[in-house]
């Protein structure tokens, strides 16, 4: 059997990290949606940073994926995210 205390600590830490990351993703999605030029600027920055394969479409697709993830995160009654918040 696994060490339950270690498992619990890692489980809670991962849940906390998930909540924080979901919040960051939501903020980033909102920024791209509120500033239409940001997706292209991010693609340009990626190219400058050595990733010329990243295009505006890639950024837009990632934002679309974030939208779907957040939809699931916020769905249900109670919401899926509420189960994480109960742990914290």
N, C-alpha and C positions, 0 to 999 in steps of 0.2 A: 504494500500500500504506500502511496505517496505521502510525503510529509504535508499534512493538512494545513498547518500554519503557514508554511512557505507558499503552498498553493493559494490559500486565501489571500495572502498579501499580494501575490502576483496578479491574482484575479481582480482584486480591487484596484490595483495600480493600472492595470490594463483598461478596466472600465473607466477610470478617471481620465486616462489618456484618450480613450475613444470619445468621451464627452467633449474634451477640450479640442480634439481634432475636428469633430463635427461642427463645433462652433466656428472654428477657423475656416473650414470649408464653406460654411454658409456666408461668412463675411466676404470671402474671396469671390464667391458666386455673385453676391450683391454688388461688389465693386465692378466686376466685369459687366454686369447688366446695367449699371448706372453710368458707365463710361464706355461707349461703343468702341473707342479707339484703343482701349486697354488690351484687348485680345491681340490686336496686331502688334502693339508695342511689346507685349510679352513674347510673342513669336520672334520679333526682331531682337530682343534681348537674349533669347535662347540661341539665336544664330550667332550673335556676337560672342556668346559664351561657349561656342564650340558645338552647338547642336543645330546646324543648319537644316536638319530634317524636320524640325518642329515648325509647323505652319499655324496661321490663324485658325484654320479649320480644326487643327488638333486641339488648340486651346478651347475653341467653341464646343468641340465634342466632349472635352473633359468637363466643361461647365454643364453640359447636358447630362452627363453621367452624375455629377454632383447633385443636380436637380432631382434625379431619380432616387439617389441614395437618401437625400433629405426627405423625399416623399415617403419612403418606407420608414425612415427614422421617426417621422411625425405622424404615422398612420396608426390606426387601431384605437381601441378604447378599453383600457388606458393605452396611451401611445407607447410605441416600442422604446422610445428614449426614456420614458418614465421608469422602466424596469432598471435601467442603468442608474438613474438618479436615486432610486431606492437603496442602492448599494452604497452610495457615497455619503 
